[in-house]
Amino acid sequence: MMKFLFYMIFMIPLCFMNNMFWMVQMLLLLMMFLFMNMSLNFMNYNNLGYIYSCDMISFGLIMLSIWICSMMIMSSENLFKMKYYINFFLLNIMLLMILLFLTFSVMNLFLFYLFFEGSLIPTLMLIVGWGYQPERLQAGMYLMFYTLFASLPLLMGIFYLYKEMNTMMIYFLKFLNLDFMILYFCMVLAFLVKMPMYFVHLWLPKAHVEAPVSGSMILAGIMLKLGGYGLLRVLIFLQSVNLKLNYIWLIISLVGGFYISLKCFCQVDIKSLIAYSSVSHMSIVIGGIMVMNYWGYFGAYIMMIGHGLCSSGMFCLANINYERLNSRSLYINKGMMNFMPSMSLWWFLMMSSNMSAPPSLNLLGEISLINSLVSWSNLSMIMLMLMSFFSAGYSLYLYSYVQHGKFYQGLYSFYSGVSREYLLLMLHWLPLNMMILKIEYLMIN
């Protein structure tokens, strides 16, 4: 794991050189290839060091991080053309990549907390530095304070664990089964805000709408997964409390997910709609993790990977339209099929993945999660039915609204999709729909 860390650290000087924009992206893709070929023992932690290790969950999420970071550079060609602080932009992405890599691979809970919070800073810089509207400052504050408010108790909880158990290694903590209610709330709350759970989700649509395309991609692709990853790691040693209290989170998630699905139909901003659909998907993931059975655990993991690719791809599509029309309003983004007929295929493919149509990873994740939630309680079927139905509903609503209809007469300049954009969408869609062929790798732990 150390070799990849050095690889990224030595890429930092490249960010300050001229005309190295695409070079950084190519090196990230090379790193992805090297990381993919790393030998992995699926049953246990491997590549163990004093600080780093990698198991199946870390492996998938680190791969997703590298992939999304390289896609972020690819989608931000506008910055490159305008020479809009691109060196600082690349540095920001590299720092974010290093922090995410460390978050997913460290063994020590305190270091995990450190990098978990540290990844907030480059994200904040992306939103405040390259965002579109003046409200981006307010969005940045929302993001900061929601996350920080919930994560101070997490820090206290980690210190308490260290005082009692004399260790902070995740590997050793998994042999414990603690029954402390306050500790449980301290440890879990920060991750639920990061997911985000309904009631504490307000920072997400705000941050998405104000963020540049790269900020939206990293927020939807990786930042929401940090919460899920933390829950998967922490709930292992808090099982007995979780079994008593999980109904609280499950009810909030299921009812909240349904309510957010309805909220999607009220949106007029494309980005806002995609952001709310993320909240809806993540609420099922919270449900699957909280049930704490095999199906839920792996359904949540697969859904996190699938949603990371799908949501990121949808934000790319929204940005492609935004670059042409300078608006993200559904009233102006109409009749796109007349302008970019070949782009409407990609809209269709991304929307179909978002509504969990086969052969996307979202389908398999959703089936596993439905299995786990129905095994917990038959009543959850009602909400799951409604959520699945409305998930298809708002995806179709967005697709038909953007692609069909009479296009806005006020458009005065336009150009069709370029090959970079098609490649970008292809690189989101292919892993999302081809990984299902080798899904047994993800399901055997």
N, C-alpha and C positions, 0 to 999 in steps of 0.2 A: 504493500500500500504506500510505503514511503516513496517508491520510485515515481508514482503518479503525482504525489505531492511536489516532489522536486521538478518534475516535468512542468507543472503549472507555475511554480515559482519562477523557473527560468524563462517562462513565456512572458513574464511581466515586462522586461525591457523591450520586447518587441512592440508592446503597445505604444511606446513613445517614439518609435521610428516612423518615418514617412512611408506612405504607400504599403503599409503592412496590414491593412484592414482585412483583406481576404486571406492573407497568410495565417493570421491568428485563427480564422475559422477553419482553415484546412488542417492546422495543427490540432485543433480540438477534435476534428473528425478522426484524425490519426490516433489520438488518444483514446477515442471511443473504440476504435478497432483493436488497439492493444488491450484495453480493459475487457473487451468482449472475449478475447482469447485467453483470459486469465483462468487458470485451472481452479475449479470450484468444487469442494466437497459439499453436496447439497444437504447432507444430514446435520451439519454442525458448523460452528464458527471455524473459519480457516484463515490463513495468512495472519495468524495471531502475532501481535507484538505487545509491548507494554501498553501502548496507547491504541493502536489500530487493530481492527479485525474486519472480516467481511463474511457475512452469511447471506443466505438467499435474499432476504428483504433488503439489506444494504446494497447488495449487488445490483438488483433491479432499479433501485431508486438512484444510485450513483450513475448508472447508465442513462437513465432518464434525464438526470441533471446535465450530463455532458452533452447529450443530444439536443436538449432544449436550448442550452447556452450557445451551441453552434448555430442553431436555427435563429436565435435572437439576432446574431450578427448578420445573418443572411437577410432577415426581414427589415433590417434598418439601413437599407442602401440609401434612403433619402438623406440620412445624416451624413453619409459618406459623400454624396453629391454636393451637399451644401457646405461641407467641411465644418460641421456643427460640433465642435469640441470632440472630434472622434477619438483622439488619443485618450482623453479622460473617460470617454464612453467605454472603450476597450478595457481600460484599467479597471473600471467599475465591474464589468462583466467577469474579468479574470478573478478579482477579489471575491465576487459573489460565488463563482465556481469553486474556488478554494474553500470558502466557508461551508458551502453545501457538501462538498466532498468530505470535509472533516466532520460535519454534523452527522452524516450517515455512517461514518466509519469508526468514530471513537468508541472506546469501551467504557470510559469513565463518565459517570453521570454528570459530574460538575463540568467537565470539558464539553459534554453534549449541550448542557445549558448555555455555556459560553458561546459556542458557535451557533447554536439555535437562535440566540438573541443577536449575535453579531451579523447574521445574514440579513437582519432588518435594515442595517445601515446602508449597504449598497442599494437595496431596494428603494429606500427612502430617497437616496440621491437620484436614482433613475426617475422616480415620480416627480420630484421637485425640480430636477435639472432639465429633463427633456419632455415634461408633460405639456399638455396643450393649453389648458385654461388657467386663469388666475386662481381658481379654487383648488389647484393642486396642493397649495400649502395647507389648506384645511384638510384635504384628503390625507396628506402626509401625517398631520397631527393625529387624525383619527387612527391611522395605522399604528403610529407609535404608542399612543396612550392605551388603546384597547389591549395591545400585546403586552406592554410593560405593566399595566395594572394587574393583569392576571399572572404574570410570570414572576413577580416578587415572591408570592407564596410558594411557587415551585422551587425557588432557590432555598427558601427556609426549609422546605420539606427535604431537599437533598442534603442540607447540612444536618438536619435531625437524623436522617438515615445514617449519615457518617458517624454521628455521635453514638448511635445505638449499636450499629453493626460493624464499625471500624473498617468499612470498605465502601467504595462507590462504584466498584466494577459491576457492570450490568450482568456479566457472566455469573458472578457469585450470588447476586441478588435474586437470580431466578430460582434458587433453592428455598427462598423464604416464602412465607405466606402470612403477611402482616394484617392485623385486624384493627387498624387505627382509622377512625372515621375522618378526623381532621386532616391527617396526613394524606388520606385518599383525596379529599377535596382539593388540598394544596397541589397535589401532583397532577390531578386530572384537568383542573380548570384551565390552565395555560394552554394545554393542547386542544381543548374544546373551542377556545377562542380562536386559535390558529386555524382550526379546520375549515370554516367556522360553523359552530352550531347555531341553530335558530335562536334568536334573542341577542346573541353577541355577534351577529353577522354584519352589522351595519357598516363596519369599516370597509368591507370587501367591495360592494358595488361602487362606493365612493372612490376607493383607490383605483379600481379598474377603469372607471370612466375618465379619470384624470390622467392616468398613466400613459406613456407612449406605448407603441406596440410591443417593444421589448419588455417593458415593465409588466404589461398585462400577461405576456407569455410566461414570464418567470413566476408571477403571482399565481396564475391558474395552474401552470405546469408543475411547479415544485413547492411553492410556499405553503399551499394547502396540504401538501403531503407530509410536511414536517410534523403537523399535528397528529396525523394518522400514525406516522412512524413512532412518535413519542408515546402514543397510547399503546401501540403494540408492544413496546419495550417495558412500559411502566406497569401495565395491568398484570403482567406475569407474577409480580410479587405482591399484588394487592387483590388477589382473587376473592378471598372470603368476603371482604367489604363490598367488592363489586357485585357479587351475587346478591347481596341484600339491596343494593341501591341502583342497580342498572336500569330498573324500570323507569326511573326519573328521566334519564337521558334518552331512553328508548321512546318514551311517550313524546318528549319535546321534539326529538328528531323526526318521528313519523308524522306527527301533526304539523310540525313546522315545515317539513319537506313538502307536504301536500299544499300548505298555504303559500309557500314560495312558488310552487308550480303555477298556482292561480295568478300570483303576482306577475309572473313572466308575461302573461297576456296583456298586462296594463302598460308594458314598457313601450316607449317610442324611440329609445336610443338603442341601437343594435348592441353596443358593448354592454350596456346595462342589462339587456335581456340575457346575454351569454353569461354575465357574472352571476345573475340570479339563478340561472340553470346550474351553475357550478355549486351553489349553496344547496340546491335541491339534491344533486348527486351525492355531495359529501354527507348529507344527512343520512342517506341509506348506509354509507360507509361507517358512520359513527354507530348506527344501529348494529351492523354486523360485528364490529369490534366489541361492543358492549355485551353482546350475547355470549361471547367467549366460547364458541365452539369451533370445530375444525372448518366447517363451511364458511362461517362468518370471517374467520381469520384470513383465509385465502381469498375469499370473495372480496374482502376489503382491499387486500394487497393488489389483486388483479384490477379491481375497479380504479384504484389509485393510479396505476400505470396507464390504463386505458383512458381515463379521464384527463390525465396530464397531456397525452398526445392529442386527444380530440379537442379539448378546450383551447389548447394552444393554437391548433390549426384554425379553429373558428375565429380566434382573435386576429390571426393573419388575414383571413378573408375579410373581416370587418375593416382592417387597416387598408387592404388593397382598394376597397370601395372608398374609404376615407381619402386616400391619396388622390383619387380621381375627382371626387365630388366635393371635397372639403366639408363634408357633413356626415354625421352618423345617424341622422334622423330617418326613421322608416318612411316618413312622408316624402323625403327627397330621394332616398335609395329605392327607387321603384323601377320596374321594367328593365332590370339589368340584363335580362335575356336578350334584349334587342342590341345591347352594346357589346357584351362579352359572352357570347353563347357558350364558348368552351369553358369559361369560368363558372357557369351555372352548373356544369357537371360536378365541379369540385364542391360547390355549395351543397349540392344534393348528397354527395358522398360523405361530407363532414356531418351534415344534419342527420343522415341515416345512422351514422356511428353514434351521434349524440342521443338518438332515441333507442340505442341498444339494438340495432338491427344486426343480424349475422352478416359477415363473419367477424364483427369487431370484438375486441377484448371486453368492451363494456357489456356485451351480451352475456359473456361467461361470468363476469363479475356480478352482474345483476342476478343471474340465475342462482349463483352460489349464495348471494346475500338474501334473496327471497327464501331459499331453502332454510337458511339459518334462522331468519326472523319468524318464519311460520312454525319452525320446530320449537321456538320459544313460546309463541302464543298464536293460536288460530285467529285471534281478533286482528292481529297485525295485517292479515290478508286484505282487509278493507282498505287501509291506507296504502298498502303496496299496490293494490289494483289501481287506485285513483292516481297514485304517483306515476306509475308506468303509463297509464292512459294519457295523463296531461303532459308527461315528458314528450310523448309522440306529438301531442297537440301543439305545444309551443314550438317544437322544432319545425313542424309543418307550417305553422303560422309565420315564423321568421322566414322560412324558405319561400313560401308563396308570396309573401309581402314584398320581399326584396327582388325576386326574379320576375314576377308577373306584373300585369297592370300597365298603365300608360306612363311612360317615363316623363320626368320633370322637364318642362319646357325651358326652364331657366339655365339649363346646362349649356356652356359655351365652348368647352374644350374637353377633349377626351382622347385617351389612347387605350388600346386593348391590353390584355395581359402580356407580360414579357416572360421569357423562358425561366428567369430566376424565380419568378413567383410560382410558376407551375412546378418547378423542381422543389421549391419550399413546401408546397402543399403535398406533393408526392412523398416527400420525406416524412411528413406527418402521418399520411394515410397508410403507407405501406407497412411500417412496423405495427401500427394499430390493428391492421387487418390480417397480417401474415403471421403474427406471433401465435395466433390461435392454433396454428398447425403444430406447434411444439409446446402446447400448453401443459403437457405432463411434467415438464421441468418445474413449473411453478406450483404444481399441485401435489408433489410427492413428499414434502417435508414431514 
